[in-house]
Amino acid sequence: MSISFNKPYLTGDELEFISDAHTRGQLAGDGWYTHKCQEWMQKISGSSSALLTHSCTAALEMAGLLLNLKEGDEIIMPSYTFVSTANAYVLQGAVPVFVDIREDTLNMDEKLIENAISDKTRAILPVHYAGVACEMNSVLDIASSFGLYVIEDAAQAVKSCYRGQALGGIGDLGAYSFHETKNVISGEGGGLLINNPDFKERAEILREKGTNRSGFKRGLVDKYTWVDKGSSYLPGELVAAFLYDQTQHVQKITERRLEIWNLYHRSFRDLENREVLKRPYVPEYCEHNGHMYYILLRDKDSRDNLLSTLKEKSIQTVFHYIPLHSAPAGLQYSRSVGDLSITDSTSDRILRLPMHMELSDEDASTVVEAITAWAQAS
Ligand SMILES: *Cc1c(COP(=O)(O)O)cnc(C)c1O
């Protein structure tokens, strides 16, 4: 039997809701299910405004458009992140400025941000890796003393908190992902949280091809016309209908992932004491969502060796980001501050373990036993 790394999970009524969306007579975006999903996003994030988008990438792009980025504007972010965090802004002529991550949480090191600020800096972009919060009080303090915006990449952080506040709902803008690899899914999907009310009206226009259609539908304007820049960033109702059922089960999803996460975490204590591996660290100020369980091996050779040993036993594990600062497009479009050695070393040593709703306790124990056996043999 094989154990897969991820498996898209059905919460039960998705297909029925898709059929219902058709019965309701609207398959284009911004219908009944889109509004239900948006209400849910507002509720879980505490944000006063949320827009469903077709991906987290789209939400990140919208954040850049809202900031009116100019050629050469800079955004400070980690290099240890998904391509979209940087690419969304390169597309608009901005320059990602990379700083190193913290060794414990693998999140952007807040102590390195200030040194990376220049007169071109417009925003700080914390990425909450594995659903574990960045040190947001420091980020917000720096942002307010230098007059910068904060955009949270909360793609992995649905239902995670920082000192009791939902991630994605803390900065000026926040982005969620509902990609099939995340906790709550719709295949492709995302959401923009607009926490700074200054951006609310324009966000609706940008998402509706630069038109004031949303205001028109709500009776706020009497003509629907082209008023600004924009694009089509909204998903159709079929996607929203699928997502809606998932949102209704977020509690169950989060609890189950945390159970698996805790099982792994307990089981690897010994191997950590023996310095075979390092376990994830969750600061006491963070409530996480069990998005990911990873281990850090001693070096790249042992990581690669363990990965192939597990593969022989039909256990699928994966490494993660190739640091963006050393990727071909990163070399061309971005700059780095400092040596990013923790980023490089993390990328070499990380191994992510199977984590999904259909993974049983026995499966997780099989993974643990295989890793323990490997540690004994090597
Ligand atoms: C998944 C992910 C994204 C992109 O999400 P999409 O919905 O696929 O566009 C961006 N940033 C991070 C940190 C992610 O994990």
The ligand as an SDF file (V2000), in Angstrom:
LIG
                    3D

 15 15  0  0  0  0  0  0  0  0999 V2000
   -0.0070   27.9910   -2.3400 C   0  0  0  0  0  0  0  0  0  0  0  0
    0.7050   29.2550   -2.0980 C   0  0  0  0  0  0  0  0  0  0  0  0
    0.5470   30.3720   -2.9340 C   0  0  0  0  0  0  0  0  0  0  0  0
   -0.2250   30.3370   -4.2240 C   0  0  0  0  0  0  0  0  0  0  0  0
   -1.5290   29.9600   -4.1100 O   0  0  0  0  0  0  0  0  0  0  0  0
   -2.4300   29.7690   -5.4220 P   0  0  0  0  0  0  0  0  0  0  0  0
   -3.8160   29.7300   -4.8630 O   0  0  0  0  0  0  0  0  0  0  0  0
   -2.0100   28.4760   -6.0400 O   0  0  0  0  0  0  0  0  0  0  0  0
   -2.2140   30.9270   -6.3130 O   0  0  0  0  0  0  0  0  0  0  0  0
    1.1890   31.5490   -2.5990 C   0  0  0  0  0  0  0  0  0  0  0  0
    1.9510   31.6300   -1.4960 N   0  0  0  0  0  0  0  0  0  0  0  0
    2.1400   30.5780   -0.6750 C   0  0  0  0  0  0  0  0  0  0  0  0
    3.0010   30.7320    0.5350 C   0  0  0  0  0  0  0  0  0  0  0  0
    1.5390   29.3480   -0.9660 C   0  0  0  0  0  0  0  0  0  0  0  0
    1.7520   28.3040   -0.1570 O   0  0  0  0  0  0  0  0  0  0  0  0
  1  2  1  0
  2  3  1  0
  2 14  2  0
  3  4  1  0
  3 10  2  0
  4  5  1  0
  5  6  1  0
  6  7  2  0
  6  8  1  0
  6  9  1  0
 10 11  1  0
 11 12  2  0
 12 13  1  0
 12 14  1  0
 14 15  1  0
M  END
$$$$
